Amino acid sequence: MHTLECSFLIRALQRRPDDRCVVGILQLAGAGCRQPLPDLFDAAAAGVEQLMWQAGIASCGLTNCLRKSDLSSKPAAAAGQLRLALGLLQTHAIPAAARQLATLAYVLRSSAVPLSPARFKAVAEYLQFPADLPSWLLTLGKRASSPPDLTRDVLVAVADSSFVDHAGRLVLLLRGCHPPGDALLHNLAQADHTLANVYTHAFHAIADSASPFWRVLTGPCARHAAVVVGLSALGELEGEAEGQGPGGAACACLGPRLRHGDRITLPLCALTTTLQPALPAPLRPITATRLLLRVGLAAVRSGSQPGGAPGGAAGAAGTSGSIVGLLDVGRRVLDCTPRYLAAHVPWRGPWLGAAADTWRLTAALLGPAAAGNADAIMRTTLVRTLRSLLSSCGTMTGRFCFAADPPPPVASALAGGALPLLERLLRRAGEAPEGLEAAVMAGLEDMMCPDWSLPLLAYGEPLQAAAVVTTVAKLLRRAEARGLFSLSAGEGFSVLHDILYSLRGDTNPDAAAPPVLSRLALVLSLALPEWLPALSRLALRAAAEDEAAWRKEQEQGRGEQCSTDSDAGPLPPLYCNLLAALATPYALCRRRAPSSSLAAAEGSPPAGSGGAGSSSTGCSADRACRGKGGPDSSDGGMEWRLPELEMELDLVGAALRLLHRRRPDPLHVCTCSLYAATGSDALRLVATRPCEVRALAASGSPFAWRPETVPAVAEVVRRAADDFRSRDSPNDAKWANALASVARHLEPLAVQLEAWAAGEEGDGVGSLREAWAEIQAMPRREGSLAAALEALFLPPAEARRRLGLPPACSNPACANLAGDSEVGLRLQQCGRCGQASYCCRECQTAHWKAGHKEACGGGSGGGSKAA
């Protein structure tokens, strides 16, 4: 009967949304909210009061059905629905409903007679009719067509009538007087959902409003009831015994164990709302944080199970909606906990465990279940949380202190699985550049607080640290294989950039522990010989593509509009990667040129005296300053050198041409550093390898050094020197002097390049050698991290042996990103020689074609066996 009457009312409102129809519905709702209550505890009671109350319940039910109807496609009907809402507000329906709830609560509390099952069901069902009214009005207030003060007026009515407090008191009393048996558990669960719904709607409305109405939610019964309802749902997820909260603490208000089914997210959201730091008089911060994390982890684990059903949900939660809802509960938790953590820095005691659990929750939300269910809000929350957690691992000052024990935030990150999480993000971002993981990694690229990766690698488990850097190397190989410059942040190269830039930082040698630095050096010994050559090749390819595109723009007459990117949005990755390829090798393995080498060069005849390429001066200097490997007599250790150093000439030429062509904004720290590194490397190379510089300048290479590209670099370096000179720091003064010297000597370099371009010898090589010797003789920056690591690097094979790592895939071009980690990767030995091992069939085939066929002794390539 209710369905027929409701359908009639909806059709009537759609056809004739006039005031008579609205007034009639308002009269029904008003009567339903104001009917006198019968004697609930007299089973024989009947008559007029009973019938009137039942009629009131029916009237409220019909009005609720009409309120919940979607009339957005019928503008006139939607306008009538809005007039109905305003009429309910103006006729004081909310205070009237609050008085009814208060009366019901008073009757239940004051009577010593048990409530019959029929009356219990009637009260539980009645609760949802008035309690849904504020939720609907608050939702309606978000419509663009609603009056601007509708939300505020609803909150005032709810606050003045203590509506949520009365509803919470009634829910708590219903839990205490529940009849024996399970027949009415569904009605009690429905009462929980009703309270949770109005509580969360009120919170979001208050949070979005200009005027805080926190008293709506902080009444003694409202908040306690929301906590009880949420703890009951949490106990269902965790399988707690009946009448116990999480952790086994007895609570009389918890009552019987309910089965919330696919609506379990409502009470969980109510619990997380009560723990929001914005609410007045919250719980102890550490208690609230730990409970929030417990809710989030339980919800995400339940949502990640096959079918998505929580253990106690009777299988009803096995729908996609429940999965999304449970993941959203975890997202809400992750929105709160970083704020608690940020307010209690430095972390000590239980806060360290809370930080580790926040890492675990982040990893859980980035699991397979979230891959297809994450929306923009989820992505934003994940990026914000990861940025906050990673920033806590950074130095904040650019100065590292590698003590024997990890800093507390780093220890929490490692305990929470930060390295496995980062590796999984990198691998999935490489496999699916449009996926969730790629979007999250892209959000880390422009972090204001870098330097977070080196502490994690230094203190992390060596096998896991090596797995992270190996994954980055595979991403670089994939980018090379595509033949495009695709080092985008979305593919996880924020880790690569952070590590390379951090190597230019400082360290405190007095506080550094040699074992920690040695372990970090071993990990980087695996990484840098792989990363830097690949990065250099990609940067050169990208620079060539950029010049070709620029020339096309010039031919089309748009060169003046596109010749500069000073007003461009995000900094192009090309500048960052050119800087990393140029500056990192020199910072780490470009030790000062032996004095004998420069002396030999200075004592020889002027460069080019016998014609281009025939000068013994240039060639001997080149050979002296580019010694190939072997023991290092300065420290008796093993020489660590990067392969394919010949690319540095092309890199400097590409950088000179790019800076001249595009003229990026020198005020940006990255491009300013690129200007300085390019100028410094240009002076070094022309002083130590003049033959090759001259040959490249005279060639038709797209990376040829051109004299007109040097003055712009000199001007920017000069301005940077003035900026450093204005600061009050000894290290800044040293930087200022070095940069000023570089800028001063770039002018003779331009003159020398002009002479070579004209086929003349010029006389600037000798002075440029003296200039470079002058720059090298300047006091070096104290406490350089690169200097501390310089003598600790080893060849990759030796580093792998000392770290105790298993063999890697024998295919040097391996780019296999299958699985979540390199750790535990199962290798297959070559079935013929047993000397080579491969991670997949594709790598075995590629290596066979690349030369293993000859090394293996020929044949068909046979089978393979497990390593």
Disulfide bonds with the S-S distance in Angstrom:
none
